[in-house]
Amino acid sequence: MTGGSAKTAETDTDAARLIDARIAELGDWRGETLARVRQLVREAVPDVVEEWKWRGVPVWSHGGILCTGETYKAVVKLTFAKGAALSDPKGLFNASLEGNTRRAIDIREGEAIDADALKALIRAAATLNAAPRKGRSG
């Protein structure tokens, strides 16, 4: 085992507990939506790493950030760190469309989640994170 592995697993466990607590604390459609999104992320990338950053934002990573799961009064926002570089054939991205890097999906109360399309986006984000970076020699 390498030096950081145990800490990563411990951090992942702590983050999982914090995300569980956030879902329970919300206690409404936002908690249900965040729980559903979390389930889909785990199905799409089974070895995803859960993190808790920026004073309480669930983050899912795999070779870098895949997406965050922020909760607001009117939306659950999934922000994809490299969303602008991802193909979105089902048109899930509906927020943060003006930037050069990120893209987001705002899910409102009562809106259905296209599970297959979301899992495809998550897998594409993981694939992008695993790709060699352009401009590096070697």
N, CA and C atoms as a LAMMPS dump frame, in Angstrom:
ITEM: TIMESTEP
0
ITEM: NUMBER OF ATOMS
414
ITEM: BOX BOUNDS ff ff ff
-5.0000000000000000e+02 5.0000000000000000e+02
-5.0000000000000000e+02 5.0000000000000000e+02
-5.0000000000000000e+02 5.0000000000000000e+02
ITEM: ATOMS id mol type element x y z
1 1 1 N 0.841 -1.168 0
2 1 2 C 0 0 0
3 1 3 C 0.89 1.237 0
4 2 1 N 0.517 2.229 -0.774
5 2 2 C 1.308 3.447 -0.835
6 2 3 C 0.959 4.364 0.319
7 3 1 N 1.795 5.365 0.548
8 3 2 C 1.672 6.251 1.69
9 3 3 C 0.315 6.879 1.906
10 4 1 N -0.361 7.354 0.862
11 4 2 C -1.595 8.097 1.052
12 4 3 C -2.863 7.264 1.016
13 5 1 N -2.766 5.979 0.729
14 5 2 C -3.962 5.172 0.519
15 5 3 C -4.859 5.096 1.741
16 6 1 N -4.293 4.837 2.907
17 6 2 C -5.106 4.703 4.11
18 6 3 C -5.825 6.01 4.415
19 7 1 N -5.138 7.128 4.26
20 7 2 C -5.756 8.428 4.532
21 7 3 C -6.897 8.68 3.551
22 8 1 N -6.704 8.32 2.282
23 8 2 C -7.758 8.511 1.289
24 8 3 C -8.998 7.72 1.683
25 9 1 N -8.81 6.462 2.086
26 9 2 C -9.941 5.637 2.475
27 9 3 C -10.624 6.228 3.707
28 10 1 N -9.836 6.713 4.657
29 10 2 C -10.399 7.31 5.861
30 10 3 C -11.179 8.579 5.502
31 11 1 N -10.604 9.403 4.658
32 11 2 C -11.265 10.624 4.221
33 11 3 C -12.548 10.277 3.477
34 12 1 N -12.501 9.273 2.633
35 12 2 C -13.663 8.846 1.876
36 12 3 C -14.773 8.393 2.828
37 13 1 N -14.412 7.643 3.881
38 13 2 C -15.389 7.186 4.861
39 13 3 C -15.985 8.372 5.608
40 14 1 N -15.142 9.297 6.037
41 14 2 C -15.627 10.502 6.713
42 14 3 C -16.559 11.286 5.795
43 15 1 N -16.163 11.439 4.552
44 15 2 C -16.982 12.174 3.587
45 15 3 C -18.318 11.467 3.391
46 16 1 N -18.298 10.153 3.295
47 16 2 C -19.538 9.396 3.116
48 16 3 C -20.492 9.647 4.281
49 17 1 N -19.951 9.681 5.494
50 17 2 C -20.787 9.956 6.678
51 17 3 C -21.358 11.374 6.616
52 18 1 N -20.543 12.325 6.204
53 18 2 C -21.004 13.708 6.099
54 18 3 C -22.077 13.864 5.017
55 19 1 N -21.91 13.147 3.919
56 19 2 C -22.914 13.199 2.848
57 19 3 C -24.207 12.537 3.321
58 20 1 N -24.08 11.398 4.019
59 20 2 C -25.271 10.757 4.611
60 20 3 C -26.009 11.746 5.506
61 21 1 N -25.246 12.447 6.344
62 21 2 C -25.842 13.408 7.28
63 21 3 C -26.518 14.551 6.53
64 22 1 N -25.899 15.044 5.46
65 22 2 C -26.503 16.137 4.68
66 22 3 C -27.826 15.687 4.075
67 23 1 N -27.855 14.476 3.526
68 23 2 C -29.087 13.95 2.934
69 23 3 C -30.187 13.879 3.994
70 24 1 N -29.855 13.35 5.172
71 24 2 C -30.828 13.232 6.255
72 24 3 C -31.268 14.605 6.761
73 25 1 N -30.311 15.519 6.875
74 25 2 C -30.585 16.863 7.384
75 25 3 C -31.536 17.625 6.457
76 26 1 N -31.395 17.445 5.16
77 26 2 C -32.269 18.138 4.211
78 26 3 C -33.711 17.676 4.395
79 27 1 N -33.891 16.346 4.481
80 27 2 C -35.196 15.787 4.797
81 27 3 C -36.327 16.132 3.84
82 28 1 N -36.019 16.515 2.625
83 28 2 C -37.052 16.853 1.653
84 28 3 C -36.629 16.361 0.277
85 29 1 N -37.242 16.906 -0.764
86 29 2 C -36.949 16.471 -2.128
87 29 3 C -35.473 16.647 -2.477
88 30 1 N -34.823 17.655 -1.873
89 30 2 C -33.406 17.885 -2.173
90 30 3 C -32.556 16.732 -1.639
91 31 1 N -32.877 16.253 -0.454
92 31 2 C -32.163 15.106 0.096
93 31 3 C -32.387 13.865 -0.746
94 32 1 N -33.625 13.65 -1.157
95 32 2 C -33.941 12.5 -2.014
96 32 3 C -33.194 12.6 -3.343
97 33 1 N -33.146 13.806 -3.901
98 33 2 C -32.464 14.01 -5.182
99 33 3 C -30.961 13.802 -5.027
100 34 1 N -30.374 14.344 -3.976
101 34 2 C -28.945 14.164 -3.733
102 34 3 C -28.622 12.682 -3.526
103 35 1 N -29.475 11.967 -2.806
104 35 2 C -29.267 10.534 -2.593
105 35 3 C -29.341 9.772 -3.921
106 36 1 N -30.286 10.138 -4.774
107 36 2 C -30.435 9.482 -6.081
108 36 3 C -29.216 9.758 -6.967
109 37 1 N -28.78 11.005 -6.978
110 37 2 C -27.6 11.368 -7.773
111 37 3 C -26.385 10.575 -7.279
112 38 1 N -26.225 10.517 -5.969
113 38 2 C -25.103 9.778 -5.375
114 38 3 C -25.133 8.32 -5.814
115 39 1 N -26.311 7.721 -5.777
116 39 2 C -26.468 6.329 -6.207
117 39 3 C -26.04 6.168 -7.671
118 40 1 N -26.454 7.091 -8.524
119 40 2 C -26.116 7.009 -9.949
120 40 3 C -24.62 7.204 -10.176
121 41 1 N -24.008 8.108 -9.422
122 41 2 C -22.557 8.304 -9.536
123 41 3 C -21.845 7.01 -9.177
124 42 1 N -22.26 6.388 -8.09
125 42 2 C -21.621 5.133 -7.644
126 42 3 C -21.841 3.998 -8.636
127 43 1 N -23.006 3.974 -9.274
128 43 2 C -23.261 2.952 -10.296
129 43 3 C -22.391 3.195 -11.525
130 44 1 N -22.239 4.445 -11.901
131 44 2 C -21.485 4.792 -13.101
132 44 3 C -19.992 4.519 -12.921
133 45 1 N -19.46 4.861 -11.764
134 45 2 C -18.03 4.707 -11.475
135 45 3 C -17.926 4.077 -10.078
136 46 1 N -17.972 2.744 -10.011
137 46 2 C -18.029 2.071 -8.714
138 46 3 C -16.887 2.414 -7.743
139 47 1 N -15.717 2.761 -8.254
140 47 2 C -14.602 3.088 -7.349
141 47 3 C -14.421 4.602 -7.188
142 48 1 N -15.508 5.345 -7.356
143 48 2 C -15.481 6.792 -7.173
144 48 3 C -15.067 7.118 -5.735
145 49 1 N -14.4 8.247 -5.566
146 49 2 C -13.999 8.727 -4.247
147 49 3 C -14.95 9.852 -3.845
148 50 1 N -15.543 9.715 -2.662
149 50 2 C -16.406 10.77 -2.146
150 50 3 C -15.576 11.685 -1.258
151 51 1 N -15.764 12.979 -1.46
152 51 2 C -15.035 13.971 -0.67
153 51 3 C -16.026 14.997 -0.146
154 52 1 N -15.581 15.766 0.831
155 52 2 C -16.387 16.829 1.45
156 52 3 C -15.512 18.061 1.443
157 53 1 N -15.841 19.036 0.607
158 53 2 C -14.97 20.203 0.433
159 53 3 C -15.741 21.497 0.601
160 54 1 N -14.978 22.562 0.671
161 54 2 C -15.522 23.918 0.633
162 54 3 C -16.665 24.114 1.637
163 55 1 N -16.425 23.761 2.868
164 55 2 C -17.412 23.951 3.943
165 55 3 C -18.73 23.251 3.676
166 56 1 N -18.671 22.043 3.159
167 56 2 C -19.895 21.261 3.087
168 56 3 C -20.45 20.948 1.726
169 57 1 N -19.594 20.74 0.744
170 57 2 C -20.06 20.372 -0.59
171 57 3 C -19.622 18.936 -0.884
172 58 1 N -20.594 18.045 -1.14
173 58 2 C -20.227 16.698 -1.574
174 58 3 C -19.535 16.773 -2.939
175 59 1 N -18.419 16.043 -3.049
176 59 2 C -17.636 16.024 -4.285
177 59 3 C -17.352 14.567 -4.632
178 60 1 N -17.538 14.22 -5.894
179 60 2 C -17.21 12.887 -6.372
180 60 3 C -16.031 13.001 -7.323
181 61 1 N -14.972 12.222 -7.023
182 61 2 C -13.728 12.304 -7.788
183 61 3 C -13.304 10.939 -8.291
184 62 1 N -12.585 10.979 -9.381
185 62 2 C -11.979 9.776 -9.955
186 62 3 C -10.87 10.28 -10.882
187 63 1 N -9.637 10.353 -10.349
188 63 2 C -8.545 10.928 -11.126
189 63 3 C -8.691 12.437 -11.264
190 64 1 N -9.427 13.046 -10.38
191 64 2 C -9.772 14.458 -10.414
192 64 3 C -11.262 14.596 -10.167
193 65 1 N -11.725 15.797 -9.968
194 65 2 C -13.145 16.003 -9.668
195 65 3 C -14.007 15.63 -10.875
196 66 1 N -15.041 14.821 -10.622
197 66 2 C -16.05 14.527 -11.636
198 66 3 C -17.144 15.585 -11.54
199 67 1 N -17.774 15.651 -10.347
200 67 2 C -18.816 16.644 -10.151
201 67 3 C -19.028 16.906 -8.666
202 68 1 N -19.691 18.004 -8.399
203 68 2 C -20.066 18.363 -7.036
204 68 3 C -21.583 18.261 -6.939
205 69 1 N -22.082 18.163 -5.723
206 69 2 C -23.523 18.079 -5.491
207 69 3 C -23.974 19.122 -4.497
208 70 1 N -24.191 20.324 -4.959
209 70 2 C -24.595 21.416 -4.083
210 70 3 C -26.114 21.459 -3.965
211 71 1 N -26.59 21.826 -2.774
212 71 2 C -28.032 21.944 -2.573
213 71 3 C -28.38 23.384 -2.226
214 72 1 N -29.368 23.896 -2.928
215 72 2 C -29.884 25.238 -2.709
216 72 3 C -31.38 25.123 -2.442
217 73 1 N -32.02 26.227 -2.158
218 73 2 C -33.441 26.206 -1.83
219 73 3 C -34.28 25.641 -2.982
220 74 1 N -33.949 26.035 -4.21
221 74 2 C -34.787 25.664 -5.351
222 74 3 C -34.177 24.604 -6.264
223 75 1 N -32.883 24.279 -6.092
224 75 2 C -32.246 23.305 -6.983
225 75 3 C -31.209 22.468 -6.244
226 76 1 N -30.984 21.287 -6.81
227 76 2 C -29.787 20.513 -6.507
228 76 3 C -28.922 20.703 -7.739
229 77 1 N -27.724 21.245 -7.54
230 77 2 C -26.845 21.601 -8.658
231 77 3 C -25.685 20.616 -8.724
232 78 1 N -25.556 19.964 -9.861
233 78 2 C -24.41 19.1 -10.132
234 78 3 C -23.482 19.863 -11.054
235 79 1 N -22.328 20.233 -10.538
236 79 2 C -21.367 20.974 -11.35
237 79 3 C -20.25 20.035 -11.757
238 80 1 N -20.06 19.904 -13.06
239 80 2 C -19.007 19.059 -13.612
240 80 3 C -17.781 19.934 -13.852
241 81 1 N -16.669 19.568 -13.218
242 81 2 C -15.453 20.382 -13.254
243 81 3 C -14.969 20.641 -14.683
244 82 1 N -15.073 19.641 -15.539
245 82 2 C -14.63 19.775 -16.93
246 82 3 C -15.8 19.586 -17.89
247 83 1 N -16.966 20.029 -17.476
248 83 2 C -18.185 19.799 -18.246
249 83 3 C -18.162 20.337 -19.657
250 84 1 N -17.472 21.458 -19.883
251 84 2 C -17.444 22.047 -21.224
252 84 3 C -16.749 21.132 -22.228
253 85 1 N -15.907 20.223 -21.73
254 85 2 C -15.18 19.309 -22.611
255 85 3 C -15.931 18.002 -22.839
256 86 1 N -17.116 17.855 -22.22
257 86 2 C -17.871 16.608 -22.337
258 86 3 C -18.976 16.734 -23.381
259 87 1 N -19.199 15.639 -24.091
260 87 2 C -20.33 15.57 -25.001
261 87 3 C -21.593 15.384 -24.161
262 88 1 N -22.628 16.12 -24.485
263 88 2 C -23.889 16.054 -23.738
264 88 3 C -25.042 15.845 -24.712
265 89 1 N -25.108 14.653 -25.326
266 89 2 C -26.106 14.43 -26.372
267 89 3 C -27.551 14.542 -25.894
268 90 1 N -27.814 14.31 -24.63
269 90 2 C -29.182 14.397 -24.105
270 90 3 C -29.521 15.794 -23.572
271 91 1 N -28.536 16.718 -23.622
272 91 2 C -28.781 18.089 -23.2
273 91 3 C -29.079 18.248 -21.717
274 92 1 N -28.368 17.493 -20.881
275 92 2 C -28.577 17.594 -19.439
276 92 3 C -28.063 18.906 -18.863
277 93 1 N -26.958 19.402 -19.399
278 93 2 C -26.394 20.649 -18.873
279 93 3 C -27.37 21.799 -19.144
280 94 1 N -27.768 22.476 -18.059
281 94 2 C -28.727 23.577 -18.197
282 94 3 C -28.332 24.796 -17.362
283 95 1 N -27.087 24.79 -16.844
284 95 2 C -26.609 25.91 -16.032
285 95 3 C -25.105 26.042 -16.209
286 96 1 N -24.586 27.219 -15.884
287 96 2 C -23.146 27.502 -16.027
288 96 3 C -22.67 27.21 -17.448
289 97 1 N -23.479 27.57 -18.404
290 97 2 C -23.176 27.261 -19.807
291 97 3 C -22.219 28.263 -20.44
292 98 1 N -22.014 29.398 -19.782
293 98 2 C -21.219 30.469 -20.385
294 98 3 C -19.719 30.302 -20.176
295 99 1 N -19.294 29.481 -19.226
296 99 2 C -17.872 29.337 -18.918
297 99 3 C -17.131 28.469 -19.911
298 100 1 N -15.825 28.51 -19.813
299 100 2 C -14.979 27.715 -20.708
300 100 3 C -14.673 26.333 -20.163
301 101 1 N -14.958 26.085 -18.902
302 101 2 C -14.546 24.832 -18.28
303 101 3 C -15.712 24.058 -17.687
304 102 1 N -16.407 24.654 -16.727
305 102 2 C -17.465 23.937 -16.003
306 102 3 C -18.79 23.974 -16.753
307 103 1 N -19.619 22.984 -16.41
308 103 2 C -21.02 22.967 -16.822
309 103 3 C -21.793 22.382 -15.649
310 104 1 N -23.061 22.754 -15.533
311 104 2 C -23.844 22.257 -14.408
312 104 3 C -25.223 21.79 -14.867
313 105 1 N -25.804 20.972 -14
314 105 2 C -27.169 20.503 -14.181
315 105 3 C -27.941 20.956 -12.946
316 106 1 N -28.933 21.79 -13.14
317 106 2 C -29.814 22.192 -12.054
318 106 3 C -31.037 21.28 -12.084
319 107 1 N -31.272 20.585 -10.982
320 107 2 C -32.426 19.697 -10.865
321 107 3 C -33.406 20.358 -9.894
322 108 1 N -34.6 20.612 -10.378
323 108 2 C -35.633 21.255 -9.564
324 108 3 C -36.607 20.215 -9.017
325 109 1 N -37.333 20.615 -8.007
326 109 2 C -38.307 19.714 -7.382
327 109 3 C -39.255 19.152 -8.432
328 110 1 N -39.448 17.837 -8.408
329 110 2 C -40.378 17.181 -9.319
330 110 3 C -39.787 16.806 -10.666
331 111 1 N -38.578 17.277 -10.973
332 111 2 C -37.966 16.937 -12.259
333 111 3 C -37.379 15.531 -12.202
334 112 1 N -37.614 14.788 -13.276
335 112 2 C -37.066 13.442 -13.375
336 112 3 C -35.595 13.522 -13.783
337 113 1 N -34.825 12.579 -13.303
338 113 2 C -33.414 12.487 -13.676
339 113 3 C -33.297 11.397 -14.734
340 114 1 N -32.683 11.74 -15.868
341 114 2 C -32.408 10.739 -16.906
342 114 3 C -31.188 9.955 -16.437
343 115 1 N -31.444 8.831 -15.757
344 115 2 C -30.375 8.059 -15.11
345 115 3 C -29.306 7.61 -16.103
346 116 1 N -29.717 7.09 -17.242
347 116 2 C -28.736 6.596 -18.217
348 116 3 C -27.869 7.729 -18.756
349 117 1 N -28.488 8.858 -19.061
350 117 2 C -27.736 9.996 -19.595
351 117 3 C -26.783 10.557 -18.539
352 118 1 N -27.237 10.632 -17.284
353 118 2 C -26.37 11.144 -16.225
354 118 3 C -25.194 10.205 -15.991
355 119 1 N -25.464 8.908 -15.969
356 119 2 C -24.36 7.954 -15.781
357 119 3 C -23.37 8.033 -16.943
358 120 1 N -23.859 8.241 -18.147
359 120 2 C -22.967 8.384 -19.301
360 120 3 C -22.074 9.621 -19.139
361 121 1 N -22.638 10.731 -18.662
362 121 2 C -21.849 11.947 -18.433
363 121 3 C -20.792 11.709 -17.351
364 122 1 N -21.167 11.016 -16.294
365 122 2 C -20.229 10.74 -15.205
366 122 3 C -19.093 9.849 -15.705
367 123 1 N -19.426 8.831 -16.469
368 123 2 C -18.384 7.955 -17.033
369 123 3 C -17.481 8.744 -17.977
370 124 1 N -18.066 9.632 -18.776
371 124 2 C -17.277 10.448 -19.699
372 124 3 C -16.33 11.362 -18.921
373 125 1 N -16.794 11.904 -17.802
374 125 2 C -15.937 12.755 -16.97
375 125 3 C -14.77 11.945 -16.402
376 126 1 N -15.036 10.714 -15.979
377 126 2 C -13.969 9.852 -15.455
378 126 3 C -12.968 9.507 -16.552
379 127 1 N -13.461 9.239 -17.746
380 127 2 C -12.587 8.94 -18.878
381 127 3 C -11.718 10.142 -19.217
382 128 1 N -12.319 11.326 -19.204
383 128 2 C -11.575 12.55 -19.482
384 128 3 C -10.49 12.767 -18.431
385 129 1 N -10.809 12.537 -17.175
386 129 2 C -9.802 12.701 -16.11
387 129 3 C -8.644 11.72 -16.267
388 130 1 N -8.927 10.547 -16.823
389 130 2 C -7.898 9.523 -16.983
390 130 3 C -7.048 9.729 -18.23
391 131 1 N -7.512 10.565 -19.154
392 131 2 C -6.796 10.79 -20.418
393 131 3 C -5.514 11.565 -20.169
394 132 1 N -4.465 11.242 -20.949
395 132 2 C -3.23 12.023 -20.819
396 132 3 C -3.502 13.485 -21.153
397 133 1 N -2.867 14.357 -20.43
398 133 2 C -3.061 15.794 -20.675
399 133 3 C -2.274 16.223 -21.895
400 134 1 N -2.907 17.061 -22.699
401 134 2 C -2.254 17.574 -23.908
402 134 3 C -1.159 18.554 -23.52
403 135 1 N -0.15 18.603 -24.351
404 135 2 C 0.906 19.582 -24.154
405 135 3 C 2.069 19.095 -23.283
406 136 1 N 1.938 17.896 -22.773
407 136 2 C 3.038 17.344 -21.974
408 136 3 C 3.921 16.507 -22.88
409 137 1 N 5.209 16.621 -22.679
410 137 2 C 6.108 15.804 -23.487
411 137 3 C 6.309 14.472 -22.776
412 138 1 N 6.631 13.45 -23.554
413 138 2 C 6.921 12.167 -22.935
414 138 3 C 5.987 11.201 -23.323
